Amino acid sequence: MDADRNFVIDQIRERLRFYASLTSFGFARETEAPLPAIAPTAPVRNETLEQIRADLGECVRCRLSEKRRTIVFGVGNPKAELMFVGEGPGQDEDRQGIPFVGAAGQLLTKIIQAIDLTREQVYIANVVKCRPPNNREPEPDEVETCRPFLDRQIDAVKPKVICALGRVSAMALLRTDEGITRLRGRVFSYRGAKLVPTYHPAALLRDPGKKRACWEDMKLVRKLLTESSSSA
C-alpha cells in the first residue's frame, strides 16, 4: 500500500511540474531535463507478435481495408529496446508489406544508424496497418480501431524507448491535440516506456531545416537508452 501511495504522490508531483512549465509557453530551459507527462496505462499482455498478427488476420475492421493491397504489421527485433511508430503505410509500404521502405524509410535508416543502431536492432510499426487512400491522414475512428493492435505490439516488444514519428503518431499515442513542434523535445510515459516525439522523416525531406531539431531528439533517445541500460 505504501508503494502504491508513493507512486500516486510522484505522479501528482510530476503533473504539477508539467502545469508549472506551461507558464513559460511549454519550453523548458536548456539546463532542465524534459518534463514527463502521464499517459493512459493498461494491463500488459503476455503474447507474441506472431499471436497478435494472427489475431489481426486479414483485417476488415475499418474502411482502410477496402483499398489496401497489404497489411503492414511491423518489422524488426521483437525484443528491441527502441521502437519507432509512424503514421501509416504509404504506396511503397502497401506494395511490399514493410513499414518505411520508401524515401522516408531510407532517411529513417540513416537516422537509426546515426545513433549507432541498425534497422535490425529496432522495431518499426505504424499507428494504422493499412494505407489510407491517397496517403491522407488516418481518421480518428480508423486510429482507434487499430490502436489495440499497436498497444499489443508495444506490450509484446516491451521497448524501453518509443520514438513517435510525426504529429499524427504523437497525437494518437498521447491522445492530445498539441502539435509536434510543442511535443518534440519532451519525454512522456507510455505503456512502461519513455516516449519521445519527433518529426516524421517525410517532413524532414520536405523541410531539411527541421533536421537539426530531429537530431536533438535522437540524441535524447540515445541518452534514454544509455540510462536504461546502465540502470538495468
Phi and psi in degrees as GROMACS dihedral restraints (atoms count N, CA, C in turn):
[ dihedral_restraints ]
;  ai    aj    ak    al  type     phi  dphi    fc
    3     4     5     6     1   -62.8    20    10
    4     5     6     7     1   -38.9    20    10
    6     7     8     9     1   -64.6    20    10
    7     8     9    10     1   -41.5    20    10
    9    10    11    12     1   -64.0    20    10
   10    11    12    13     1   -41.4    20    10
   12    13    14    15     1   -64.4    20    10
   13    14    15    16     1   -43.3    20    10
   15    16    17    18     1   -64.0    20    10
   16    17    18    19     1   -37.0    20    10
   18    19    20    21     1   -62.7    20    10
   19    20    21    22     1   -45.9    20    10
   21    22    23    24     1   -61.9    20    10
   22    23    24    25     1   -42.1    20    10
   24    25    26    27     1   -61.8    20    10
   25    26    27    28     1   -42.9    20    10
   27    28    29    30     1   -63.0    20    10
   28    29    30    31     1   -39.8    20    10
   30    31    32    33     1   -65.4    20    10
   31    32    33    34     1   -41.2    20    10
   33    34    35    36     1   -64.2    20    10
   34    35    36    37     1   -42.5    20    10
   36    37    38    39     1   -60.3    20    10
   37    38    39    40     1   -43.3    20    10
   39    40    41    42     1   -67.0    20    10
   40    41    42    43     1   -37.5    20    10
   42    43    44    45     1   -64.9    20    10
   43    44    45    46     1   -38.9    20    10
   45    46    47    48     1   -64.3    20    10
   46    47    48    49     1   -38.7    20    10
   48    49    50    51     1   -62.7    20    10
   49    50    51    52     1   -38.4    20    10
   51    52    53    54     1   -63.3    20    10
   52    53    54    55     1   -47.4    20    10
   54    55    56    57     1   -61.0    20    10
   55    56    57    58     1   -38.6    20    10
   57    58    59    60     1   -62.5    20    10
   58    59    60    61     1   -34.0    20    10
   60    61    62    63     1   -67.2    20    10
   61    62    63    64     1   -23.9    20    10
   63    64    65    66     1   -65.5    20    10
   64    65    66    67     1   -21.3    20    10
   66    67    68    69     1   -68.2    20    10
   67    68    69    70     1   -18.0    20    10
   69    70    71    72     1  -105.7    20    10
   70    71    72    73     1    29.6    20    10
   72    73    74    75     1    63.1    20    10
   73    74    75    76     1    30.0    20    10
   75    76    77    78     1    83.7    20    10
   76    77    78    79     1     0.6    20    10
   78    79    80    81     1  -107.4    20    10
   79    80    81    82     1   121.8    20    10
   81    82    83    84     1   -86.1    20    10
   82    83    84    85     1   153.9    20    10
   84    85    86    87     1   -64.6    20    10
   85    86    87    88     1   152.2    20    10
   87    88    89    90     1   -62.2    20    10
   88    89    90    91     1   -24.5    20    10
   90    91    92    93     1   -80.9    20    10
   91    92    93    94     1    -8.5    20    10
   93    94    95    96     1   -98.8    20    10
   94    95    96    97     1   145.9    20    10
   96    97    98    99     1   -73.8    20    10
   97    98    99   100     1   150.0    20    10
   99   100   101   102     1   -57.3    20    10
  100   101   102   103     1   142.4    20    10
  102   103   104   105     1   -82.8    20    10
  103   104   105   106     1   130.8    20    10
  105   106   107   108     1   -75.8    20    10
  106   107   108   109     1   152.2    20    10
  108   109   110   111     1  -125.1    20    10
  109   110   111   112     1   162.9    20    10
  111   112   113   114     1   -95.9    20    10
  112   113   114   115     1   125.5    20    10
  114   115   116   117     1  -114.0    20    10
  115   116   117   118     1   158.0    20    10
  117   118   119   120     1   -58.1    20    10
  118   119   120   121     1   140.7    20    10
  120   121   122   123     1  -119.0    20    10
  121   122   123   124     1   163.1    20    10
  123   124   125   126     1  -153.2    20    10
  124   125   126   127     1   160.4    20    10
  126   127   128   129     1   -57.2    20    10
  127   128   129   130     1   136.1    20    10
  129   130   131   132     1   -81.3    20    10
  130   131   132   133     1   129.3    20    10
  132   133   134   135     1   -83.9    20    10
  133   134   135   136     1   160.5    20    10
  135   136   137   138     1  -117.6    20    10
  136   137   138   139     1    83.7    20    10
  138   139   140   141     1  -146.6    20    10
  139   140   141   142     1   163.8    20    10
  141   142   143   144     1   -95.7    20    10
  142   143   144   145     1   164.2    20    10
  144   145   146   147     1   -62.6    20    10
  145   146   147   148     1   -35.0    20    10
  147   148   149   150     1   -63.0    20    10
  148   149   150   151     1   -40.2    20    10
  150   151   152   153     1   -66.8    20    10
  151   152   153   154     1   -39.1    20    10
  153   154   155   156     1   -66.3    20    10
  154   155   156   157     1   -43.2    20    10
  156   157   158   159     1   -63.4    20    10
  157   158   159   160     1   -39.0    20    10
  159   160   161   162     1   -64.6    20    10
  160   161   162   163     1   -39.1    20    10
  162   163   164   165     1   -67.3    20    10
  163   164   165   166     1   -36.6    20    10
  165   166   167   168     1   -62.1    20    10
  166   167   168   169     1   -39.5    20    10
  168   169   170   171     1    58.2    20    10
  169   170   171   172     1  -149.3    20    10
  171   172   173   174     1   -92.5    20    10
  172   173   174   175     1    72.1    20    10
  174   175   176   177     1   -54.1    20    10
  175   176   177   178     1   132.6    20    10
  177   178   179   180     1  -130.0    20    10
  178   179   180   181     1    31.8    20    10
  180   181   182   183     1   -74.4    20    10
  181   182   183   184     1   -19.7    20    10
  183   184   185   186     1  -141.3    20    10
  184   185   186   187     1   173.5    20    10
  186   187   188   189     1   -69.8    20    10
  187   188   189   190     1   -14.0    20    10
  189   190   191   192     1   -62.9    20    10
  190   191   192   193     1   -22.4    20    10
  192   193   194   195     1   -68.7    20    10
  193   194   195   196     1   -18.8    20    10
  195   196   197   198     1   -67.9    20    10
  196   197   198   199     1   -32.3    20    10
  198   199   200   201     1  -120.4    20    10
  199   200   201   202     1     3.1    20    10
  201   202   203   204     1   -73.7    20    10
  202   203   204   205     1   157.5    20    10
  204   205   206   207     1   -94.4    20    10
  205   206   207   208     1   -46.2    20    10
  207   208   209   210     1  -138.8    20    10
  208   209   210   211     1   142.2    20    10
  210   211   212   213     1   -75.6    20    10
  211   212   213   214     1   128.7    20    10
  213   214   215   216     1  -105.9    20    10
  214   215   216   217     1    96.5    20    10
  216   217   218   219     1   -80.3    20    10
  217   218   219   220     1   -57.9    20    10
  219   220   221   222     1   165.0    20    10
  220   221   222   223     1   166.7    20    10
  222   223   224   225     1  -153.5    20    10
  223   224   225   226     1   151.2    20    10
  225   226   227   228     1   124.6    20    10
  226   227   228   229     1  -162.1    20    10
  228   229   230   231     1   -72.8    20    10
  229   230   231   232     1   118.7    20    10
  231   232   233   234     1   -67.8    20    10
  232   233   234   235     1   -10.3    20    10
  234   235   236   237     1  -124.0    20    10
  235   236   237   238     1    35.6    20    10
  237   238   239   240     1   -66.5    20    10
  238   239   240   241     1   145.0    20    10
  240   241   242   243     1   -80.2    20    10
  241   242   243   244     1   -22.1    20    10
  243   244   245   246     1  -123.4    20    10
  244   245   246   247     1   129.7    20    10
  246   247   248   249     1  -124.7    20    10
  247   248   249   250     1   132.4    20    10
  249   250   251   252     1  -103.4    20    10
  250   251   252   253     1   136.4    20    10
  252   253   254   255     1  -125.4    20    10
  253   254   255   256     1   115.6    20    10
  255   256   257   258     1   -97.3    20    10
  256   257   258   259     1  -168.0    20    10
  258   259   260   261     1   -83.0    20    10
  259   260   261   262     1   -58.7    20    10
  261   262   263   264     1  -174.7    20    10
  262   263   264   265     1   167.1    20    10
  264   265   266   267     1   -66.5    20    10
  265   266   267   268     1   148.0    20    10
  267   268   269   270     1  -102.8    20    10
  268   269   270   271     1  -164.6    20    10
  270   271   272   273     1   -62.9    20    10
  271   272   273   274     1   -47.1    20    10
  273   274   275   276     1   -63.6    20    10
  274   275   276   277     1   -41.3    20    10
  276   277   278   279     1   -66.9    20    10
  277   278   279   280     1   -39.5    20    10
  279   280   281   282     1   -63.6    20    10
  280   281   282   283     1   -32.6    20    10
  282   283   284   285     1   -77.7    20    10
  283   284   285   286     1   -39.7    20    10
  285   286   287   288     1   -96.3    20    10
  286   287   288   289     1   -18.8    20    10
  288   289   290   291     1    77.4    20    10
  289   290   291   292     1    17.6    20    10
  291   292   293   294     1  -127.2    20    10
  292   293   294   295     1   131.7    20    10
  294   295   296   297     1   -71.2    20    10
  295   296   297   298     1   144.5    20    10
  297   298   299   300     1    57.2    20    10
  298   299   300   301     1    64.6    20    10
  300   301   302   303     1  -116.9    20    10
  301   302   303   304     1    -7.8    20    10
  303   304   305   306     1   -84.8    20    10
  304   305   306   307     1  -156.0    20    10
  306   307   308   309     1   -60.9    20    10
  307   308   309   310     1   -42.2    20    10
  309   310   311   312     1   -64.3    20    10
  310   311   312   313     1   -35.3    20    10
  312   313   314   315     1   -67.2    20    10
  313   314   315   316     1   -36.4    20    10
  315   316   317   318     1   -64.9    20    10
  316   317   318   319     1   -38.2    20    10
  318   319   320   321     1   -68.3    20    10
  319   320   321   322     1   -39.0    20    10
  321   322   323   324     1   -60.5    20    10
  322   323   324   325     1   -39.6    20    10
  324   325   326   327     1   -58.7    20    10
  325   326   327   328     1   -42.5    20    10
  327   328   329   330     1   -66.4    20    10
  328   329   330   331     1   -37.6    20    10
  330   331   332   333     1   -63.2    20    10
  331   332   333   334     1   -43.4    20    10
  333   334   335   336     1   -62.4    20    10
  334   335   336   337     1   -43.3    20    10
  336   337   338   339     1   -65.1    20    10
  337   338   339   340     1   -30.7    20    10
  339   340   341   342     1   -66.3    20    10
  340   341   342   343     1   -21.8    20    10
  342   343   344   345     1  -105.2    20    10
  343   344   345   346     1    25.5    20    10
  345   346   347   348     1    66.0    20    10
  346   347   348   349     1    36.1    20    10
  348   349   350   351     1  -128.6    20    10
  349   350   351   352     1   171.7    20    10
  351   352   353   354     1  -122.3    20    10
  352   353   354   355     1   165.2    20    10
  354   355   356   357     1   -60.4    20    10
  355   356   357   358     1   -32.3    20    10
  357   358   359   360     1   -68.7    20    10
  358   359   360   361     1   -19.2    20    10
  360   361   362   363     1   -90.8    20    10
  361   362   363   364     1   -15.3    20    10
  363   364   365   366     1  -111.8    20    10
  364   365   366   367     1   172.1    20    10
  366   367   368   369     1  -119.0    20    10
  367   368   369   370     1   137.9    20    10
  369   370   371   372     1  -125.9    20    10
  370   371   372   373     1   129.1    20    10
  372   373   374   375     1  -144.7    20    10
  373   374   375   376     1   179.5    20    10
  375   376   377   378     1  -129.9    20    10
  376   377   378   379     1   161.8    20    10
  378   379   380   381     1   -62.5    20    10
  379   380   381   382     1   -45.3    20    10
  381   382   383   384     1  -115.2    20    10
  382   383   384   385     1   150.3    20    10
  384   385   386   387     1   -96.7    20    10
  385   386   387   388     1    -8.3    20    10
  387   388   389   390     1  -120.6    20    10
  388   389   390   391     1   147.0    20    10
  390   391   392   393     1   -70.2    20    10
  391   392   393   394     1   124.6    20    10
  393   394   395   396     1   -68.1    20    10
  394   395   396   397     1   141.4    20    10
  396   397   398   399     1   -54.3    20    10
  397   398   399   400     1   134.4    20    10
  399   400   401   402     1    57.8    20    10
  400   401   402   403     1    24.9    20    10
  402   403   404   405     1    59.7    20    10
  403   404   405   406     1    27.8    20    10
  405   406   407   408     1   -68.9    20    10
  406   407   408   409     1   165.2    20    10
  408   409   410   411     1   -69.5    20    10
  409   410   411   412     1   143.5    20    10
  411   412   413   414     1   -65.0    20    10
  412   413   414   415     1   142.3    20    10
  414   415   416   417     1   -75.5    20    10
  415   416   417   418     1   156.1    20    10
  417   418   419   420     1   -53.9    20    10
  418   419   420   421     1   -40.6    20    10
  420   421   422   423     1   -69.3    20    10
  421   422   423   424     1   -30.2    20    10
  423   424   425   426     1   -69.5    20    10
  424   425   426   427     1   -41.1    20    10
  426   427   428   429     1   -61.4    20    10
  427   428   429   430     1   -45.6    20    10
  429   430   431   432     1   -68.4    20    10
  430   431   432   433     1   -31.2    20    10
  432   433   434   435     1   -67.2    20    10
  433   434   435   436     1   -36.9    20    10
  435   436   437   438     1   -88.4    20    10
  436   437   438   439     1   -18.6    20    10
  438   439   440   441     1   -53.3    20    10
  439   440   441   442     1   -44.4    20    10
  441   442   443   444     1   -57.2    20    10
  442   443   444   445     1   -34.4    20    10
  444   445   446   447     1   -72.8    20    10
  445   446   447   448     1   -37.9    20    10
  447   448   449   450     1   -64.8    20    10
  448   449   450   451     1   -44.3    20    10
  450   451   452   453     1   -60.7    20    10
  451   452   453   454     1   -39.2    20    10
  453   454   455   456     1   -67.5    20    10
  454   455   456   457     1   -35.6    20    10
  456   457   458   459     1   -61.8    20    10
  457   458   459   460     1   -44.8    20    10
  459   460   461   462     1   -61.9    20    10
  460   461   462   463     1   -42.8    20    10
  462   463   464   465     1   -63.9    20    10
  463   464   465   466     1   -35.7    20    10
  465   466   467   468     1   -73.0    20    10
  466   467   468   469     1   -43.1    20    10
  468   469   470   471     1   -73.1    20    10
  469   470   471   472     1   -38.9    20    10
  471   472   473   474     1    57.0    20    10
  472   473   474   475     1    54.7    20    10
  474   475   476   477     1   -68.5    20    10
  475   476   477   478     1   153.1    20    10
  477   478   479   480     1   -83.0    20    10
  478   479   480   481     1   -29.1    20    10
  480   481   482   483     1  -135.5    20    10
  481   482   483   484     1   136.5    20    10
  483   484   485   486     1  -114.8    20    10
  484   485   486   487     1   131.1    20    10
  486   487   488   489     1  -108.6    20    10
  487   488   489   490     1   112.4    20    10
  489   490   491   492     1   -85.5    20    10
  490   491   492   493     1   118.3    20    10
  492   493   494   495     1   -94.3    20    10
  493   494   495   496     1   102.7    20    10
  495   496   497   498     1    96.5    20    10
  496   497   498   499     1   168.2    20    10
  498   499   500   501     1   -62.2    20    10
  499   500   501   502     1   -45.9    20    10
  501   502   503   504     1   -63.0    20    10
  502   503   504   505     1   -44.8    20    10
  504   505   506   507     1   -63.8    20    10
  505   506   507   508     1   -48.0    20    10
  507   508   509   510     1   -63.8    20    10
  508   509   510   511     1   -44.3    20    10
  510   511   512   513     1   -66.4    20    10
  511   512   513   514     1   -36.8    20    10
  513   514   515   516     1   -68.5    20    10
  514   515   516   517     1   -46.2    20    10
  516   517   518   519     1   -67.1    20    10
  517   518   519   520     1   -41.0    20    10
  519   520   521   522     1   -92.4    20    10
  520   521   522   523     1    -4.2    20    10
  522   523   524   525     1    51.4    20    10
  523   524   525   526     1    55.9    20    10
  525   526   527   528     1  -133.6    20    10
  526   527   528   529     1   159.5    20    10
  528   529   530   531     1  -105.6    20    10
  529   530   531   532     1     9.1    20    10
  531   532   533   534     1   -70.4    20    10
  532   533   534   535     1   142.2    20    10
  534   535   536   537     1   -77.3    20    10
  535   536   537   538     1   167.2    20    10
  537   538   539   540     1   -65.7    20    10
  538   539   540   541     1   -30.0    20    10
  540   541   542   543     1   -61.9    20    10
  541   542   543   544     1   -36.3    20    10
  543   544   545   546     1   -84.1    20    10
  544   545   546   547     1   -28.3    20    10
  546   547   548   549     1   -79.8    20    10
  547   548   549   550     1   -35.4    20    10
  549   550   551   552     1   -66.7    20    10
  550   551   552   553     1   154.1    20    10
  552   553   554   555     1    84.8    20    10
  553   554   555   556     1     0.0    20    10
  555   556   557   558     1  -120.1    20    10
  556   557   558   559     1   159.7    20    10
  558   559   560   561     1  -114.6    20    10
  559   560   561   562     1   130.0    20    10
  561   562   563   564     1  -120.4    20    10
  562   563   564   565     1   169.2    20    10
  564   565   566   567     1  -108.9    20    10
  565   566   567   568     1   137.0    20    10
  567   568   569   570     1  -150.7    20    10
  568   569   570   571     1   113.6    20    10
  570   571   572   573     1    50.4    20    10
  571   572   573   574     1    46.2    20    10
  573   574   575   576     1    84.7    20    10
  574   575   576   577     1     1.1    20    10
  576   577   578   579     1  -117.4    20    10
  577   578   579   580     1   160.1    20    10
  579   580   581   582     1   -85.0    20    10
  580   581   582   583     1   131.1    20    10
  582   583   584   585     1  -113.0    20    10
  583   584   585   586     1   126.1    20    10
  585   586   587   588     1  -120.3    20    10
  586   587   588   589     1   112.5    20    10
  588   589   590   591     1   -80.0    20    10
  589   590   591   592     1   145.7    20    10
  591   592   593   594     1  -151.0    20    10
  592   593   594   595     1   178.3    20    10
  594   595   596   597     1   -70.0    20    10
  595   596   597   598     1   147.5    20    10
  597   598   599   600     1   -70.6    20    10
  598   599   600   601     1   141.4    20    10
  600   601   602   603     1   -53.4    20    10
  601   602   603   604     1   -34.1    20    10
  603   604   605   606     1   -62.2    20    10
  604   605   606   607     1   -35.6    20    10
  606   607   608   609     1   -66.8    20    10
  607   608   609   610     1   -34.6    20    10
  609   610   611   612     1   -68.5    20    10
  610   611   612   613     1   -33.7    20    10
  612   613   614   615     1   -68.2    20    10
  613   614   615   616     1   -36.7    20    10
  615   616   617   618     1   -75.1    20    10
  616   617   618   619     1   -34.8    20    10
  618   619   620   621     1  -136.4    20    10
  619   620   621   622     1    86.8    20    10
  621   622   623   624     1   -58.5    20    10
  622   623   624   625     1   -17.2    20    10
  624   625   626   627     1   -64.7    20    10
  625   626   627   628     1   -17.0    20    10
  627   628   629   630     1   -84.2    20    10
  628   629   630   631     1    -7.7    20    10
  630   631   632   633     1   -62.9    20    10
  631   632   633   634     1   -35.7    20    10
  633   634   635   636     1   -62.7    20    10
  634   635   636   637     1   -44.8    20    10
  636   637   638   639     1   -64.8    20    10
  637   638   639   640     1   -40.0    20    10
  639   640   641   642     1   -61.6    20    10
  640   641   642   643     1   -40.0    20    10
  642   643   644   645     1   -64.4    20    10
  643   644   645   646     1   -37.7    20    10
  645   646   647   648     1   -62.2    20    10
  646   647   648   649     1   -39.6    20    10
  648   649   650   651     1   -64.7    20    10
  649   650   651   652     1   -40.0    20    10
  651   652   653   654     1   -70.5    20    10
  652   653   654   655     1   -31.3    20    10
  654   655   656   657     1   -65.9    20    10
  655   656   657   658     1   -35.3    20    10
  657   658   659   660     1   -65.4    20    10
  658   659   660   661     1   -42.7    20    10
  660   661   662   663     1   -58.2    20    10
  661   662   663   664     1   -47.0    20    10
  663   664   665   666     1   -62.4    20    10
  664   665   666   667     1   -39.2    20    10
  666   667   668   669     1   -63.5    20    10
  667   668   669   670     1   -43.7    20    10
  669   670   671   672     1   -64.4    20    10
  670   671   672   673     1   -39.2    20    10
  672   673   674   675     1   -63.8    20    10
  673   674   675   676     1   -42.0    20    10
  675   676   677   678     1   -64.3    20    10
  676   677   678   679     1   -43.0    20    10
  678   679   680   681     1   -64.1    20    10
  679   680   681   682     1   -40.6    20    10
  681   682   683   684     1   -67.9    20    10
  682   683   684   685     1   -34.0    20    10
  684   685   686   687     1   -71.4    20    10
  685   686   687   688     1   -39.0    20    10
  687   688   689   690     1   -72.0    20    10
  688   689   690   691     1   -24.8    20    10
  690   691   692   693     1   -91.6    20    10
  691   692   693   694     1    -7.2    20    10
